Amino acid sequence: MNPHCVYKKQSKAMHALWNFLTSPTGAFLMAVSAILIGYYQFYISRPILKYTSETTKISPVSGSDDFKIHINGIDYPKVYKTELTLTNTGEDALSGSDVSSIGHDPIRIPIPPRVKVLYYGISNEETSEDVAAQIIPTDEALVISFNYLNPDNQITVHMYSEDDYDNYEIKGSAINVNQITQAWSPQQIRHFIIHIALGIVLFYTLFIYLYVRRHKPLPRI
């Protein structure tokens, strides 16, 4: 192939690209890209609190009297164990002093009136080593107090109850933390990323198609 022809095609391609980038459509797409990147950086560069909750039933094998569940001096035929984990998934640490105080909107596990918690406590094995956490019981909730939560630090609370209830949440707010949301499963995250990626690709493709169609040379007669 003639080098001059190759250079000419490359020059036309670069000229077409430059025209697209300097067009209103190109400027609009670049502005949208800058907004999306800026929003993501702003969102991730702060504490982001998420929680997971899992409840399992603990009971002896049917027909067996060898296994007993003994809590605070009382034997129970069965109990429900709930494990709640609070994690800082952001890029900034959260100090315990920045959390809303008791009586306002502290970080807490609301307990429904019909549910009686037999036992609760911080799991030292599953809580990050550098986190000092404790539970402060109130009339309607278990308040989670801590020194600080670095990025990826977590606090795990274990609760035991006779009531078959598995809709526990962690609520509360702090400086730069408006709410605490439930963490998605890996499958939910994967589906979300796929749908977002497809949406972005279709969005950009549509605008590029409209630009090319509008600037396509008319056929010679």
Backbone as CSV, one residue per row, in Angstrom:
resi,resn,N_x,N_y,N_z,CA_x,CA_y,CA_z,C_x,C_y,C_z
1,MET,0.845,-1.197,0.000,0.000,0.000,0.000,0.877,1.242,0.000
2,ASN,0.468,2.225,-0.734,1.222,3.469,-0.852,1.238,4.187,0.492
3,PRO,2.457,4.521,1.001,2.546,5.218,2.288,1.782,6.534,2.273
4,HIS,1.758,7.194,1.120,1.059,8.476,1.028,-0.444,8.289,1.257
5,CYS,-1.007,7.161,0.722,-2.435,6.878,0.903,-2.748,6.585,2.378
6,VAL,-1.824,5.828,3.024,-2.016,5.519,4.434,-2.012,6.801,5.260
7,TYR,-1.059,7.672,4.983,-0.962,8.947,5.708,-2.202,9.805,5.479
8,LYS,-2.700,9.789,4.230,-3.878,10.585,3.895,-5.102,10.078,4.651
9,LYS,-5.255,8.735,4.753,-6.387,8.169,5.473,-6.300,8.488,6.969
10,GLN,-5.057,8.418,7.520,-4.872,8.734,8.929,-5.185,10.204,9.195
11,SER,-4.779,11.070,8.266,-5.050,12.501,8.423,-6.552,12.772,8.399
12,LYS,-7.273,12.096,7.506,-8.725,12.275,7.444,-9.387,11.778,8.723
13,ALA,-8.885,10.655,9.237,-9.457,10.106,10.463,-9.225,11.049,11.643
14,MET,-8.002,11.585,11.736,-7.692,12.522,12.817,-8.505,13.807,12.674
15,HIS,-8.675,14.265,11.433,-9.461,15.473,11.195,-10.932,15.244,11.575
16,ALA,-11.451,14.062,11.225,-12.837,13.736,11.568,-13.004,13.639,13.086
17,LEU,-11.996,13.033,13.753,-12.046,12.913,15.212,-12.011,14.289,15.867
18,TRP,-11.143,15.156,15.355,-11.038,16.510,15.906,-12.350,17.277,15.709
19,ASN,-12.951,17.132,14.545,-14.222,17.804,14.289,-15.314,17.306,15.242
20,PHE,-15.278,15.992,15.504,-16.277,15.438,16.426,-16.065,15.974,17.845
21,LEU,-14.802,15.990,18.312,-14.524,16.432,19.679,-14.849,17.907,19.880
22,THR,-14.695,18.701,18.840,-14.962,20.142,18.950,-16.401,20.500,18.582
23,SER,-17.189,19.513,18.215,-18.595,19.759,17.882,-19.417,19.843,19.161
24,PRO,-20.640,20.396,19.099,-21.520,20.418,20.278,-21.780,19.023,20.849
25,THR,-21.919,18.032,19.957,-22.149,16.664,20.435,-20.949,16.155,21.221
26,GLY,-19.740,16.352,20.670,-18.529,15.908,21.361,-18.350,16.618,22.688
27,ALA,-18.606,17.936,22.690,-18.479,18.704,23.928,-19.481,18.222,24.977
28,PHE,-20.688,17.906,24.519,-21.716,17.413,25.439,-21.311,16.077,26.059
29,LEU,-20.816,15.146,25.222,-20.408,13.840,25.740,-19.228,13.955,26.696
30,MET,-18.279,14.848,26.395,-17.140,15.033,27.297,-17.596,15.650,28.618
31,ALA,-18.564,16.563,28.546,-19.088,17.161,29.771,-19.790,16.113,30.629
32,VAL,-20.587,15.242,29.983,-21.269,14.170,30.711,-20.247,13.237,31.356
33,SER,-19.185,12.907,30.606,-18.135,12.033,31.141,-17.471,12.662,32.356
34,ALA,-17.177,13.966,32.281,-16.536,14.662,33.404,-17.444,14.668,34.632
35,ILE,-18.756,14.860,34.413,-19.711,14.862,35.525,-19.777,13.482,36.177
36,LEU,-19.823,12.416,35.351,-19.886,11.060,35.891,-18.634,10.726,36.694
37,ILE,-17.465,11.077,36.152,-16.205,10.800,36.860,-16.132,11.601,38.146
38,GLY,-16.527,12.885,38.072,-16.496,13.724,39.265,-17.438,13.228,40.345
39,TYR,-18.626,12.801,39.938,-19.594,12.294,40.915,-19.069,11.026,41.572
40,TYR,-18.467,10.146,40.780,-17.934,8.905,41.345,-16.825,9.207,42.348
41,GLN,-15.924,10.139,41.999,-14.841,10.497,42.907,-15.389,11.098,44.197
42,PHE,-16.410,11.942,44.073,-17.013,12.545,45.264,-17.701,11.471,46.105
43,TYR,-18.391,10.532,45.460,-19.134,9.503,46.183,-18.200,8.571,46.943
44,ILE,-17.116,8.160,46.313,-16.246,7.159,46.918,-15.295,7.757,47.939
45,SER,-14.991,9.057,47.842,-13.985,9.676,48.715,-14.608,10.174,50.016
46,ARG,-15.402,9.354,50.657,-16.009,9.674,51.945,-16.391,8.360,52.612
47,PRO,-16.752,8.383,53.883,-17.197,7.124,54.498,-18.508,6.656,53.870
48,ILE,-18.580,5.387,53.548,-19.806,4.790,53.007,-20.117,3.561,53.852
49,LEU,-21.154,3.638,54.659,-21.484,2.555,55.566,-22.539,1.643,54.957
50,LYS,-22.230,0.355,54.939,-23.157,-0.660,54.469,-23.207,-1.792,55.486
51,TYR,-24.293,-2.539,55.457,-24.426,-3.630,56.416,-24.942,-4.886,55.733
52,THR,-24.644,-6.017,56.341,-25.199,-7.301,55.932,-25.895,-7.920,57.134
53,SER,-26.918,-8.708,56.877,-27.684,-9.345,57.944,-28.008,-10.779,57.560
54,GLU,-27.786,-11.688,58.487,-28.077,-13.104,58.227,-28.614,-13.748,59.503
55,THR,-29.759,-14.397,59.386,-30.383,-15.057,60.537,-30.480,-16.555,60.277
56,THR,-30.066,-17.342,61.257,-30.125,-18.799,61.147,-30.791,-19.380,62.389
57,LYS,-31.472,-20.488,62.193,-32.151,-21.168,63.303,-31.201,-22.182,63.929
58,ILE,-31.148,-22.192,65.258,-30.319,-23.151,65.982,-31.246,-23.989,66.859
59,SER,-31.263,-25.282,66.628,-32.123,-26.174,67.413,-31.464,-27.549,67.476
60,PRO,-31.769,-28.342,68.516,-31.190,-29.679,68.625,-31.753,-30.616,67.571
61,VAL,-31.044,-31.711,67.367,-31.516,-32.720,66.428,-32.820,-33.308,66.953
62,SER,-33.749,-33.527,66.051,-35.058,-34.052,66.440,-34.922,-35.350,67.230
63,GLY,-35.573,-35.414,68.411,-35.555,-36.619,69.230,-34.348,-36.728,70.127
64,SER,-33.463,-35.733,70.135,-32.256,-35.793,70.951,-32.366,-34.808,72.109
65,ASP,-31.981,-35.235,73.313,-31.983,-34.374,74.499,-30.571,-34.013,74.937
66,ASP,-29.572,-34.393,74.140,-28.185,-34.149,74.527,-27.756,-32.704,74.267
67,PHE,-28.429,-32.065,73.356,-28.053,-30.706,72.966,-29.014,-29.705,73.596
68,LYS,-28.468,-28.740,74.344,-29.281,-27.719,74.969,-28.704,-26.338,74.666
69,ILE,-29.607,-25.387,74.506,-29.199,-24.005,74.284,-29.391,-23.275,75.602
70,HIS,-28.284,-22.891,76.222,-28.296,-22.329,77.572,-27.872,-20.866,77.491
71,ILE,-28.788,-19.952,77.790,-28.499,-18.518,77.740,-28.993,-17.874,79.027
72,ASN,-28.060,-17.209,79.732,-28.387,-16.487,80.975,-29.153,-17.352,81.974
73,GLY,-28.695,-18.604,82.102,-29.283,-19.491,83.109,-30.568,-20.172,82.706
74,ILE,-30.988,-20.013,81.466,-32.241,-20.608,81.004,-31.974,-21.471,79.771
75,ASP,-32.629,-22.651,79.715,-32.518,-23.521,78.542,-33.648,-23.191,77.568
76,TYR,-33.307,-23.190,76.280,-34.286,-22.882,75.237,-34.314,-24.020,74.224
77,PRO,-35.511,-24.399,73.755,-35.604,-25.490,72.766,-35.014,-25.092,71.415
78,LYS,-35.100,-23.824,71.088,-34.503,-23.336,69.845,-34.329,-21.820,69.956
79,VAL,-33.368,-21.312,69.220,-33.150,-19.863,69.153,-32.792,-19.501,67.717
80,TYR,-32.881,-18.210,67.443,-32.490,-17.690,66.137,-31.296,-16.769,66.327
81,LYS,-30.228,-17.111,65.634,-28.999,-16.313,65.735,-28.928,-15.368,64.532
82,THR,-28.723,-14.083,64.809,-28.596,-13.085,63.753,-27.204,-12.475,63.804
83,GLU,-26.590,-12.397,62.651,-25.249,-11.800,62.529,-25.359,-10.563,61.643
84,LEU,-25.083,-9.401,62.219,-25.108,-8.148,61.472,-23.700,-7.578,61.414
85,THR,-23.275,-7.196,60.216,-21.926,-6.652,60.021,-22.007,-5.273,59.388
86,LEU,-21.399,-4.309,60.051,-21.326,-2.935,59.560,-19.937,-2.700,58.986
87,THR,-19.858,-2.228,57.732,-18.575,-2.062,57.046,-18.468,-0.673,56.437
88,ASN,-17.278,-0.096,56.528,-16.991,1.175,55.853,-16.405,0.845,54.485
89,THR,-17.201,1.013,53.438,-16.756,0.674,52.088,-16.225,1.883,51.321
90,GLY,-16.140,3.033,51.974,-15.632,4.226,51.314,-14.117,4.332,51.412
91,GLU,-13.588,5.498,51.063,-12.142,5.718,51.084,-11.709,6.650,52.208
92,ASP,-12.651,7.064,53.065,-12.328,7.960,54.165,-12.754,7.314,55.470
93,ALA,-11.968,7.541,56.532,-12.291,6.970,57.833,-13.446,7.726,58.476
94,LEU,-14.147,7.056,59.377,-15.243,7.671,60.121,-14.927,7.579,61.609
95,SER,-14.869,8.737,62.259,-14.625,8.773,63.694,-15.932,8.563,64.440
96,GLY,-15.858,7.859,65.555,-17.050,7.643,66.356,-17.635,8.938,66.886
97,SER,-16.784,9.960,67.053,-17.266,11.255,67.546,-18.070,12.009,66.501
98,ASP,-17.992,11.573,65.237,-18.751,12.219,64.154,-20.137,11.600,63.962
99,VAL,-20.433,10.554,64.729,-21.727,9.874,64.605,-22.780,10.641,65.405
100,SER,-23.996,10.666,64.901,-25.092,11.315,65.615,-25.257,10.698,67.003
101,SER,-25.541,11.535,67.977,-25.618,11.082,69.358,-26.933,10.357,69.640
102,ILE,-26.962,9.645,70.767,-28.177,8.951,71.194,-29.272,9.991,71.453
103,GLY,-30.461,9.703,70.946,-31.553,10.650,71.045,-31.785,11.385,69.745
104,HIS,-30.792,11.316,68.847,-30.934,11.941,67.525,-31.002,10.834,66.468
105,ASP,-29.882,10.473,65.887,-29.886,9.423,64.858,-28.604,8.599,64.963
106,PRO,-28.380,7.927,66.096,-27.143,7.157,66.269,-27.123,5.923,65.375
107,ILE,-25.962,5.331,65.208,-25.868,4.066,64.481,-26.413,2.985,65.404
108,ARG,-27.469,2.298,64.947,-28.192,1.411,65.837,-28.870,0.275,65.078
109,ILE,-29.263,-0.747,65.845,-30.072,-1.848,65.326,-31.451,-1.718,65.972
110,PRO,-32.457,-1.241,65.239,-33.802,-1.139,65.817,-34.352,-2.527,66.156
111,ILE,-34.965,-2.641,67.329,-35.560,-3.903,67.766,-37.077,-3.736,67.803
112,PRO,-37.823,-4.510,66.997,-39.287,-4.409,67.016,-39.835,-4.749,68.401
113,PRO,-40.961,-4.153,68.780,-41.540,-4.402,70.117,-41.819,-5.876,70.395
114,ARG,-42.184,-6.632,69.361,-42.555,-8.033,69.581,-41.344,-8.951,69.733
115,VAL,-40.155,-8.443,69.428,-38.951,-9.272,69.457,-38.218,-9.083,70.794
116,LYS,-37.897,-10.196,71.444,-37.126,-10.164,72.681,-35.737,-10.751,72.409
117,VAL,-34.729,-9.915,72.535,-33.356,-10.359,72.319,-32.832,-10.978,73.604
118,LEU,-32.453,-12.244,73.533,-31.973,-12.966,74.709,-30.521,-12.629,75.023
119,TYR,-29.745,-12.409,73.984,-28.321,-12.118,74.191,-27.808,-11.345,72.977
120,TYR,-26.873,-10.446,73.221,-26.235,-9.693,72.130,-24.792,-9.400,72.520
121,GLY,-23.968,-9.212,71.530,-22.563,-8.908,71.817,-21.772,-8.663,70.542
122,ILE,-20.623,-8.011,70.698,-19.694,-7.771,69.589,-18.859,-9.025,69.376
123,SER,-18.754,-9.471,68.136,-17.908,-10.617,67.801,-16.478,-10.124,67.598
124,ASN,-15.612,-10.424,68.548,-14.220,-9.973,68.449,-13.486,-10.630,67.288
125,GLU,-13.861,-11.863,66.967,-13.187,-12.572,65.883,-13.496,-11.967,64.524
126,GLU,-14.711,-11.458,64.349,-15.124,-10.943,63.043,-15.054,-9.417,62.944
127,THR,-14.806,-8.759,64.066,-14.637,-7.306,64.067,-13.171,-6.972,63.827
128,SER,-12.915,-5.938,63.028,-11.531,-5.550,62.716,-10.746,-5.281,63.999
129,GLU,-9.472,-5.683,64.007,-8.652,-5.635,65.214,-8.490,-4.225,65.780
130,ASP,-8.382,-3.233,64.903,-8.117,-1.872,65.383,-9.390,-1.092,65.699
131,VAL,-10.530,-1.784,65.751,-11.798,-1.130,66.070,-12.216,-1.516,67.485
132,ALA,-12.417,-0.516,68.332,-12.934,-0.739,69.683,-14.413,-0.378,69.674
133,ALA,-15.265,-1.399,69.768,-16.704,-1.181,69.655,-17.432,-1.725,70.866
134,GLN,-18.587,-1.155,71.150,-19.438,-1.648,72.224,-20.897,-1.400,71.864
135,ILE,-21.782,-2.097,72.545,-23.223,-1.944,72.311,-23.849,-1.273,73.526
136,ILE,-24.652,-0.246,73.260,-25.365,0.466,74.306,-26.864,0.204,74.094
137,PRO,-27.507,-0.565,74.986,-28.938,-0.861,74.800,-29.807,0.340,75.172
138,THR,-30.839,0.568,74.379,-31.860,1.568,74.698,-33.222,0.878,74.654
139,ASP,-34.287,1.629,74.834,-35.622,1.024,74.874,-36.021,0.379,73.558
140,GLU,-35.577,0.949,72.446,-36.047,0.484,71.142,-34.934,0.004,70.217
141,ALA,-33.686,0.016,70.665,-32.595,-0.338,69.748,-31.342,-0.716,70.520
142,LEU,-30.412,-1.296,69.776,-29.055,-1.542,70.280,-28.140,-0.566,69.549
143,VAL,-27.594,0.397,70.274,-26.734,1.417,69.677,-25.304,0.884,69.591
144,ILE,-24.701,1.048,68.411,-23.333,0.595,68.186,-22.401,1.795,68.326
145,SER,-21.513,1.742,69.321,-20.543,2.812,69.555,-19.149,2.294,69.211
146,PHE,-18.316,3.153,68.620,-16.958,2.726,68.236,-16.021,3.924,68.239
147,ASN,-14.704,3.625,68.214,-13.712,4.705,68.187,-13.589,5.293,66.786
148,TYR,-13.379,4.452,65.792,-13.346,4.888,64.390,-13.446,3.675,63.485
149,LEU,-13.829,3.931,62.252,-13.901,2.882,61.226,-13.066,3.334,60.041
150,ASN,-11.930,2.701,59.865,-11.118,2.977,58.682,-11.755,2.323,57.459
151,PRO,-11.346,2.696,56.246,-11.853,2.009,55.058,-11.653,0.497,55.169
152,ASP,-12.692,-0.256,54.849,-12.713,-1.722,54.886,-12.783,-2.292,56.305
153,ASN,-12.810,-1.435,57.338,-13.014,-1.931,58.699,-14.471,-2.344,58.880
154,GLN,-14.689,-3.298,59.794,-16.046,-3.766,60.027,-16.278,-4.063,61.500
155,ILE,-17.560,-4.039,61.870,-18.007,-4.410,63.213,-19.097,-5.452,63.047
156,THR,-18.965,-6.586,63.732,-19.961,-7.651,63.631,-20.652,-7.836,64.976
157,VAL,-21.974,-7.838,64.946,-22.797,-8.019,66.142,-23.545,-9.338,66.030
158,HIS,-23.529,-10.112,67.120,-24.305,-11.349,67.198,-25.481,-11.136,68.141
159,MET,-26.661,-11.580,67.724,-27.857,-11.490,68.557,-28.575,-12.837,68.556
160,TYR,-29.176,-13.173,69.698,-29.927,-14.417,69.822,-31.334,-14.095,70.321
161,SER,-32.332,-14.717,69.693,-33.719,-14.464,70.055,-34.545,-15.720,69.840
162,GLU,-35.646,-15.823,70.595,-36.590,-16.912,70.375,-37.518,-16.621,69.206
163,ASP,-37.585,-15.379,68.785,-38.528,-14.966,67.755,-37.949,-15.168,66.355
164,ASP,-38.780,-15.715,65.489,-38.369,-15.947,64.098,-38.509,-14.634,63.317
165,TYR,-37.490,-13.791,63.449,-37.509,-12.481,62.798,-36.157,-12.299,62.101
166,ASP,-36.198,-11.969,60.803,-34.947,-11.866,60.050,-34.849,-10.577,59.238
167,ASN,-35.583,-9.551,59.683,-35.589,-8.292,58.937,-34.862,-7.183,59.706
168,TYR,-33.786,-7.537,60.385,-33.020,-6.542,61.139,-32.280,-5.605,60.181
169,GLU,-32.132,-4.349,60.629,-31.427,-3.348,59.854,-30.433,-2.622,60.753
170,ILE,-29.518,-1.909,60.134,-28.649,-0.976,60.854,-28.946,0.407,60.300
171,LYS,-29.334,1.309,61.174,-29.673,2.665,60.764,-28.771,3.665,61.466
172,GLY,-28.856,4.918,61.007,-28.088,5.968,61.651,-27.460,6.911,60.652
173,SER,-26.811,7.940,61.162,-26.160,8.926,60.311,-24.949,9.512,61.039
174,ALA,-24.110,10.185,60.266,-22.902,10.808,60.809,-22.480,11.906,59.842
175,ILE,-21.415,12.588,60.164,-20.892,13.599,59.256,-20.484,12.923,57.946
176,ASN,-21.030,13.430,56.821,-20.799,12.875,55.482,-21.442,11.503,55.270
177,VAL,-22.275,11.071,56.202,-22.998,9.805,56.053,-24.483,10.088,56.300
178,ASN,-25.261,10.112,55.228,-26.685,10.417,55.363,-27.516,9.204,55.761
179,GLN,-27.092,8.028,55.298,-27.832,6.821,55.628,-26.919,5.611,55.503
180,ILE,-27.389,4.509,56.092,-26.665,3.239,56.012,-27.527,2.297,55.181
181,THR,-26.955,1.740,54.142,-27.717,0.883,53.234,-27.243,-0.564,53.326
182,GLN,-28.120,-1.466,52.921,-27.779,-2.884,52.931,-26.875,-3.208,51.754
183,ALA,-25.813,-3.935,52.016,-24.857,-4.287,50.966,-25.483,-5.256,49.978
184,TRP,-25.090,-5.113,48.720,-25.566,-6.029,47.688,-24.740,-7.298,47.676
185,SER,-25.353,-8.345,47.186,-24.633,-9.598,46.994,-23.735,-9.465,45.765
186,PRO,-22.698,-10.314,45.627,-21.839,-10.258,44.437,-22.621,-10.364,43.138
187,GLN,-23.691,-11.175,43.124,-24.509,-11.318,41.917,-25.248,-10.020,41.602
188,GLN,-25.776,-9.338,42.633,-26.450,-8.062,42.418,-25.479,-7.000,41.900
189,ILE,-24.275,-6.983,42.455,-23.260,-6.021,42.001,-22.897,-6.273,40.545
190,ARG,-22.740,-7.547,40.187,-22.383,-7.900,38.810,-23.482,-7.473,37.841
191,HIS,-24.730,-7.730,38.185,-25.848,-7.323,37.320,-25.920,-5.801,37.190
192,PHE,-25.686,-5.101,38.301,-25.738,-3.636,38.267,-24.658,-3.081,37.352
193,ILE,-23.431,-3.604,37.467,-22.321,-3.123,36.637,-22.604,-3.392,35.160
194,ILE,-23.136,-4.576,34.859,-23.440,-4.924,33.469,-24.486,-3.974,32.893
195,HIS,-25.546,-3.712,33.662,-26.603,-2.831,33.169,-26.116,-1.398,33.019
196,ILE,-25.310,-0.920,33.955,-24.766,0.435,33.854,-23.851,0.544,32.640
197,ALA,-22.989,-0.467,32.443,-22.061,-0.439,31.306,-22.827,-0.445,29.982
198,LEU,-23.844,-1.290,29.892,-24.647,-1.336,28.667,-25.364,-0.001,28.434
199,GLY,-25.886,0.581,29.501,-26.575,1.864,29.374,-25.648,2.962,28.881
200,ILE,-24.430,3.009,29.426,-23.457,4.026,29.004,-23.059,3.822,27.548
201,VAL,-22.811,2.547,27.170,-22.426,2.256,25.783,-23.532,2.673,24.821
202,LEU,-24.779,2.333,25.146,-25.906,2.702,24.273,-26.080,4.212,24.208
203,PHE,-25.890,4.891,25.318,-26.016,6.349,25.362,-24.994,7.011,24.441
204,TYR,-23.727,6.608,24.561,-22.677,7.198,23.724,-22.860,6.793,22.263
205,THR,-23.233,5.537,22.041,-23.428,5.066,20.668,-24.516,5.852,19.962
206,LEU,-25.605,6.142,20.667,-26.708,6.887,20.072,-26.257,8.274,19.629
207,PHE,-25.536,8.978,20.484,-25.116,10.335,20.139,-24.070,10.330,19.020
208,ILE,-23.181,9.342,19.045,-22.181,9.259,17.973,-22.868,8.938,16.644
209,TYR,-23.844,8.025,16.688,-24.592,7.690,15.470,-25.309,8.908,14.906
210,LEU,-25.976,9.674,15.760,-26.677,10.872,15.301,-25.716,11.896,14.724
211,TYR,-24.530,11.999,15.329,-23.530,12.949,14.807,-23.054,12.510,13.427
212,VAL,-22.718,11.218,13.284,-22.225,10.713,11.995,-23.296,10.851,10.928
213,ARG,-24.527,10.546,11.287,-25.620,10.638,10.318,-25.830,12.091,9.878
214,ARG,-25.703,13.009,10.812,-25.927,14.417,10.481,-24.802,14.985,9.630
215,HIS,-23.576,14.453,9.804,-22.427,14.975,9.077,-21.968,14.064,7.946
216,LYS,-22.760,13.060,7.605,-22.401,12.173,6.521,-22.497,12.912,5.185
217,PRO,-21.451,12.845,4.353,-21.485,13.579,3.055,-22.634,13.100,2.182
218,LEU,-23.268,14.044,1.511,-24.348,13.695,0.598,-23.801,13.021,-0.663
219,PRO,-24.524,12.058,-1.222,-24.028,11.390,-2.440,-23.985,12.365,-3.616
220,ARG,-22.955,12.219,-4.412,-22.803,13.066,-5.603,-23.760,12.601,-6.710
221,ILE,-24.335,13.570,-7.413,-25.263,13.266,-8.516,-24.553,13.447,-9.866
